[in-house]
Amino acid sequence: MALLKSAPIRVQPYFGYRNASRLFLTARALKSARAGFEKSGRLQAVRTMMSQFASRQVPDLPVELEIRDREGEVRRYPGVTDHDGFVHFDIAFDPEWQPGALTRWDVVALHWLNRDGEQCVEGHVLAPGSTAALAVISDIDDTIIETGITGSFRQIARNWRRIVLEMPDERLLVPGADVFYNALGGGAVKHPDEAMTGDRIAATHHPFFYVSSSPWNLFSYLVAFQKSRNLPLGPLMLRNWGLNRETFGSSSHGVHKQAAIAGILETFPQMRFALIGDDTQGDLPAFAQAVAEHSGQIRAVFIRRAGEAFSPEELMAKDTIEAARVPLWLGDSYETGQKFLSSIGLAHDGEAEKIVETVDQAHDPAKAGKGGPV
């Protein structure tokens, strides 16, 4: 650990998001090397990944968030890192600073002091445009990538080799996820003034948000994976891990996702959302709660099946979504999901209902056989 203790303090900004009156951004102060995921041999891969988990957080560090509005006015907001090195900014600002008609990434700056003097790093904040009527909330783990980093100690041990030894561009993408997600995203937004804004990330017409039970240590890794597969980028809602029941308890995944999804829906009450997940870590019950509490905002629910039979809790969740008449897709291939997506995009919802009925019949427990998928 001597190497980590001698490393200068750096601040890692995570993707933020904003509406017309509030901005949310989280960052973390660490003593560690900046992540780099270039191919350079297995030994370097191990060193790179271990450095992400062996980083030393820095508490009680003053950090300032700098925001420059479209008229060039600069405002600074002070913050202090907590015991785990996190600083959370929840900023209420002048409602005249509207996000604009088109979705974009606003560029902000974070300032702090370390042994080398004053430091600054750019951060990115997703600002959905006023014309963005549809957005997407997606799981990550086993929905677009098999992370192998959540679940029981046994699951983590079994998948640790993959996490440590494989760089982001070596990880397997769930087949068809790139085409499916880009179709949902509606293509990149082109801003006339893009060259002057300093934007570093291309926004999609339909904004994306990602909710995962993976630790914040994997933020840079997951973003690098998304970039390597040309997936739409968006804020990632990850978790602070600890060696406790809160981290490894099976119910904790769902609780985290439910809270994160609710926060997004409440921030953007004027938008409707498509929810995408899988049947391995409580996504269906989490999505059902979102439907029950925000039914008018949920446009459709997509669940990629891994082949296991639904639990009683998942069956109840499925009933909740169907009772609310929210289109529900259950399938093991994004190719059939693509057809479902087309039917609920600009087509009439009646067509979507027929597809939902067909999918439900294919997964009916009476027809699938005892022990088969529901």
Secondary structure, DSSP 8 states (H G I E B T S, - for coil): -HHHHHS-EEEEE--EEE-SSEEEEEEEEEES---------HHHHHHHHHHHHS-EE--S-EEEEEEE-TT--EEEEEEE--TTSEEEEEEE--TTS---SS-EEEEEEEEEEETTEEEEEEEEEEE--TT--EEEEEE-BTTTB----SS-HHHHHHHHHHHHH--GGGS-B-TTHHHHHHHHHTSB---TTHHHHT--S--BSS-EEEEEEEEGGGHHHHHHHHHHTT-----EEEE---SSHHHH-HHHHHHHHHHHHHHHHHH-TT-EEEEEEETTTTHHHHHHHHHHHSGGGEEEEEEE--S----HHHHHHHHHHHHTT--EEEES-HHHHHHHHHHHHTS-HHHHHHHHHHHHHHT-HHHH-TTS--
